[in-house]
Each structure stands twice: as structure tokens, then as C-alpha cells.
Amino acid sequence: MSAGGTHHHPAAPALVAAGDGGAAMPTAHLAAAVVSAWWLRCGERAVWRLARLLASALLRPLLVLLGEPAPPRPPGGAAPRADAPARPRVALLRHVLVLRGPPAPVAAR
């Protein structure tokens, strides 16, 4: 123990003398960052896989218990035939309102 009451590691003076900067420290930090990023990515993938597994294990009995919801029926009341191809719906503009530019002058009565 030193006079100030602090402990020093025996290798600390050698590390301080050897680590004068250079490319070793940034390279070590870059390597640590790459390893940490890889580790986090693998861990996150494992956590999401576990979450999906738990969700399917917990929700599957609920879906069986509650049953699957029936598909919505069209407003006409008749269900479409399964063998008939669905027609694509095209939305047409019925009214066009131009709101750009200054307001049109109004004639005074």
C-alpha cells in the first residue's frame, strides 16, 4: 500500500511506459468495438427468437380456445365464390378541387 492509501497493480508502471500512444490503443479499441457489436447482434437475435417462441407458445392455446375470427363479409351479404378471381378496385376521382394560388375574385352584387 502506498502512503496515500491506494493500491497499485504491479504491472501498471510497465503498461504506462509501454503505452505511449501509437496505433496499438486505437486498434485495440476498434477490435473491442467490433467484438462487442457482434456479441450484441447475436444476443439480440437470440432474444427475439426466444420472444417469438414464447409468444407462439403462449398465444397458440389462446387462439385455439377463442377460435379463429370469421372473415368479414362484403356489404351485399353474399360471400364471393372461392374459385372466382377477385376484381381489382380502381378508385376514381369524382370531384377535383384546386386549392393552389390566390383566391378567385368575387363579383360584388
C-alpha positions in Angstrom: 0.0 0.0 0.0 1.3 3.5 -0.8 1.4 6.4 1.5 -1.9 7.8 0.2 -3.8 4.6 0.9 -4.2 3.5 -2.7 -3.3 0.2 -4.2 -1.3 -0.1 -7.4 -1.2 -3.0 -9.7 2.4 -4.3 -10.1 2.2 -4.2 -13.9 0.8 -0.7 -14.1 4.1 1.2 -14.4 5.1 -1.2 -17.3 1.9 -0.6 -19.1 2.1 3.1 -18.7 5.6 3.1 -20.0 4.8 0.8 -23.0 1.6 2.6 -23.9 2.8 5.8 -25.3 0.1 6.0 -27.9 0.7 4.9 -31.4 -1.6 2.6 -33.3 -2.0 -0.1 -30.7 -4.6 1.6 -28.5 -7.0 2.7 -31.3 -6.6 -0.8 -32.9 -7.4 -2.5 -29.6 -10.5 -0.2 -29.1 -11.7 -0.9 -32.6 -11.3 -4.6 -32.1 -13.2 -4.4 -28.8 -16.0 -2.4 -30.6 -16.3 -5.0 -33.4 -16.4 -7.9 -31.0 -19.0 -6.1 -28.8 -21.1 -5.3 -31.8 -21.0 -8.9 -33.0 -21.8 -10.2 -29.5 -24.8 -7.8 -29.1 -26.1 -8.7 -32.6 -26.0 -12.4 -31.7 -27.6 -11.8 -28.3 -30.3 -9.6 -29.8 -31.1 -12.3 -32.4 -31.3 -14.9 -29.6 -33.6 -12.7 -27.5 -36.0 -12.1 -30.4 -36.0 -15.8 -31.3 -36.9 -16.6 -27.7 -39.6 -13.9 -27.7 -41.2 -15.3 -30.8 -41.0 -18.8 -29.4 -42.7 -17.7 -26.1 -45.3 -15.7 -28.0 -46.3 -18.6 -30.2 -46.3 -21.0 -27.2 -48.5 -18.7 -25.2 -50.8 -17.4 -27.9 -51.4 -20.7 -29.7 -53.6 -22.1 -26.9 -55.5 -18.8 -26.7 -56.2 -18.9 -30.4 -57.4 -22.5 -30.2 -59.6 -21.6 -27.2 -61.1 -18.5 -28.7 -61.3 -19.8 -32.3 -60.3 -18.0 -35.4 -62.3 -15.0 -36.4 -64.6 -15.3 -39.4 -63.5 -13.3 -42.5 -65.5 -10.1 -43.0 -68.5 -10.4 -45.4 -69.0 -7.9 -48.1 -71.8 -5.3 -47.7 -74.0 -7.0 -50.2 -74.4 -10.0 -47.9 -73.3 -12.7 -50.4 -69.9 -14.2 -49.9 -67.6 -14.2 -53.0 -67.0 -17.6 -54.6 -63.7 -19.1 -53.8 -62.9 -20.0 -57.4 -63.8 -16.6 -58.8 -60.8 -14.3 -59.2 -61.1 -11.0 -57.3 -61.6 -7.9 -59.4 -59.2 -5.1 -58.7 -60.9 -2.0 -57.4 -59.9 1.3 -59.0 -60.6 4.5 -57.1 -61.7 7.2 -59.5 -61.8 10.9 -58.6 -65.3 12.3 -58.8 -64.5 15.8 -57.9 -61.3 17.8 -58.2 -60.7 20.8 -56.0 -57.8 23.1 -56.8 -56.6 25.0 -53.8 -53.4 26.4 -55.1 -52.8 30.1 -55.9 -54.6 33.2 -54.8 -58.4 33.1 -54.2 -60.5 33.9 -57.3 -62.0 37.4 -57.3 -65.7 37.6 -56.2 -68.0 39.8 -58.2 -69.9 42.3 -56.0 -73.7 42.4 -56.3 
